[in-house]
Structure formats: structure tokens, C-alpha cells
Amino acid sequence: MAHATGLAYLKKEALPLMWCSGCGHGIVLGALLRAFEELEYEHNKVVVVTGIGCWGKADDYIATNALHTTHGRALSYATGVKAANPDLHVVVLMGDGDGATIGGNHLIHSARRNMDITAILVNNLNYGMTGGQYSATTPANSRTSTSKYGNPEKDFDICALVDAAGANYVARETVFNGLALKNYMKEALSKKGFSLVEAIGPCTTLFGPNNKMKQPVDMLKWLKEKSIPVSKYKGLAEEEREGYFAVGKITDRNVPDFGTRYSEIQKKLQG
Ligand SMILES: Cc1ncc(C[n+]2csc(CCOP(=O)(O)OP(=O)(O)O)c2C)c(N)n1
């Protein structure tokens, strides 16, 4: 089989991409479009639902159905889309501010509800679109436009949160490894129930330069150095984990999804 390019799902007339040079969002977009191609998704059977932010602009470039919603609320719109038409592949694209900070509560309850939706959360470690303020995933002590002398807050682990809340599939990779990202996306899209792929990426205009990583390549190298395979990470003591990201597949379970449980209740009532 020829290598997937994803080009059939790219809205070429919308190019060039609006993202800064060196931004990781293009790599995540490429991985997603290739995953669509390898899964042979029909264009009109896919709905990408986005929130607000740099990554939230991704739907501009995707030649499927799309719904551009409000900051932090993309998952609730996606829930409505899936409830109205369970045959659609519903894919939600959110940033770390969008999906895990203002939208944190929706993330918890979407995972708990376990509806058949896939979330692709790009964590560039700050609010990119609005000027690099710190978000819930900005590493402690990092410098941002709202923490000039170091972030006093502790960041949280999105994957651990979504796993604990009950999602069926959770994985994390950095944009340093686009191929692995594409493979995790394929698995997440194929999994029935709520799935999440966290893609850690560089914000080369704000987070990088604010933290002594002047060039895009500096941040890519940093992401590579800070990644530890999940199996190794699990064996580390709490203090050894500080500042590192566990990458790989974190959760893979087959709890009946919302749709299946809903149909069972319907059948019982009809019976
Ligand atoms: C309700 C609401 N609050 C705040 C904003 C302003 N706002 C727009 S984008 C954004 C941050 C986006 O950051 P993130 O979700 O991490 O995505 P990125 O831009 O980094 O890709 C904020 C705070 C908004 N549009 N709506």
C-alpha cells in the first residue's frame, strides 16, 4: 500500500496554514489526515468539532464536515452531534487551554460518559492565540506572559485525568514523532467509546522563546529529551518524574460506550 499523504482530506484552497513557522500544529494535522486516509473514512461521515485557539483553527484546512464552536465547549457540541447521528465519526480538536483549562469540566464528564468520540488535544503548554499566558498544563516554574518569574502553579497530567475519569483509550506523543501520533490516532478513532490523544507540541513564538528555546528546533529537541516511554515512567519515583512526559499508550479498555448502554435501556423499555 502506498504511503498515506492525507492530501484528499486537506482543503488546499485554504492554504497557507495560519500557524507560525515551526509550530507543531501542522504535524498533528498531517497525522490526523493520514489517519483518516488509512481508515478510509468517507468525507461526509466525518465531523471535526473545534474550540477556539490556534489549534481550533484546524478545521479551516480539513475537507470534511466541521463545526467551529466556542472556547472550552467543543466537547459539548460534539456530544450533541454524536447523539443526533451516531453513524458519524466525531473528532474534537482542542488546545490545552481550550480542552483542559476552561474546558476541563467537559473533558472529565466526556470521559466519564464514554460516548464514542475522539478528542485530539494539542498541548503546546500555553495559551498560544492570546499571547502565551499559562494554562493548566504549563509546567511548574516555566516562564510565560503571566508568570514572568516562573509559574507558581503545578501542571496537571491530562492523560491521567482522562484515564481516571473512565475513557476507553488514552495515548500521548510529542510532535517529534508524527508517525506514532498517526498510529495512536488510528487506534483512538477505531476504539468504541471516548478516546483521547494528547499531542505535545512546540509554541515556537511564545513558550519556547520565553523559556530559553529561541529556535523551533530547540523546542523539538527539548520535547524529545523530556519524553519517557510509559512503561519506564511507571517505574520512576514521583520526584524523578518531575519535568518529564510519559509517552505511549496509557489506556486501552473496552467498557461499553454510552450508545451501547443507551440502546440496551431502550430495548428493555420496549420489551
Ligand atoms: C469564553 C472565552 N474565554 C476566553 C477566550 C479568549 N481565548 C481565545 S483563544 C484562547 C486560548 C487558546 O489557547 P489553547 O486552547 O491552549 O490553544 P492554542 O491557541 O495554544 O492552540 C483564549 C483564552 C474566548 N475566546 N472565549
The ligand as an SDF file (V2000), in Angstrom:
LIG
                    3D

 26 27  0  0  0  0  0  0  0  0999 V2000
  -15.1050   32.0990   26.8130 C   0  0  0  0  0  0  0  0  0  0  0  0
  -13.7970   32.6030   26.2470 C   0  0  0  0  0  0  0  0  0  0  0  0
  -12.7850   32.8920   27.0800 N   0  0  0  0  0  0  0  0  0  0  0  0
  -11.6110   33.3230   26.5990 C   0  0  0  0  0  0  0  0  0  0  0  0
  -11.4470   33.4870   25.2450 C   0  0  0  0  0  0  0  0  0  0  0  0
  -10.1380   34.0110   24.7090 C   0  0  0  0  0  0  0  0  0  0  0  0
   -9.3040   32.9690   24.1470 N   0  0  0  0  0  0  0  0  0  0  0  0
   -9.3330   32.6760   22.8250 C   0  0  0  0  0  0  0  0  0  0  0  0
   -8.2230   31.5080   22.4040 S   0  0  0  0  0  0  0  0  0  0  0  0
   -7.6840   31.3740   23.9950 C   0  0  0  0  0  0  0  0  0  0  0  0
   -6.5470   30.4710   24.3890 C   0  0  0  0  0  0  0  0  0  0  0  0
   -6.2530   29.3620   23.4320 C   0  0  0  0  0  0  0  0  0  0  0  0
   -5.2610   28.5310   23.9510 O   0  0  0  0  0  0  0  0  0  0  0  0
   -5.2520   26.9850   23.6820 P   0  0  0  0  0  0  0  0  0  0  0  0
   -6.5930   26.4200   23.8470 O   0  0  0  0  0  0  0  0  0  0  0  0
   -4.1790   26.3840   24.5310 O   0  0  0  0  0  0  0  0  0  0  0  0
   -4.8980   26.8480   22.1220 O   0  0  0  0  0  0  0  0  0  0  0  0
   -3.6530   27.3920   21.2720 P   0  0  0  0  0  0  0  0  0  0  0  0
   -4.0070   28.7670   20.8280 O   0  0  0  0  0  0  0  0  0  0  0  0
   -2.4470   27.3810   22.1840 O   0  0  0  0  0  0  0  0  0  0  0  0
   -3.5300   26.4170   20.1480 O   0  0  0  0  0  0  0  0  0  0  0  0
   -8.3800   32.2370   24.8420 C   0  0  0  0  0  0  0  0  0  0  0  0
   -8.1290   32.3720   26.2930 C   0  0  0  0  0  0  0  0  0  0  0  0
  -12.5260   33.1670   24.3960 C   0  0  0  0  0  0  0  0  0  0  0  0
  -12.4280   33.2650   23.0550 N   0  0  0  0  0  0  0  0  0  0  0  0
  -13.6970   32.7320   24.9140 N   0  0  0  0  0  0  0  0  0  0  0  0
  1  2  1  0
  2  3  1  0
  2 26  2  0
  3  4  2  0
  4  5  1  0
  5  6  1  0
  5 24  2  0
  6  7  1  0
  7  8  2  0
  7 22  1  0
  8  9  1  0
  9 10  1  0
 10 11  1  0
 10 22  2  0
 11 12  1  0
 12 13  1  0
 13 14  1  0
 14 15  2  0
 14 16  1  0
 14 17  1  0
 17 18  1  0
 18 19  2  0
 18 20  1  0
 18 21  1  0
 22 23  1  0
 24 25  1  0
 24 26  1  0
M  CHG  1   7   1
M  END
$$$$
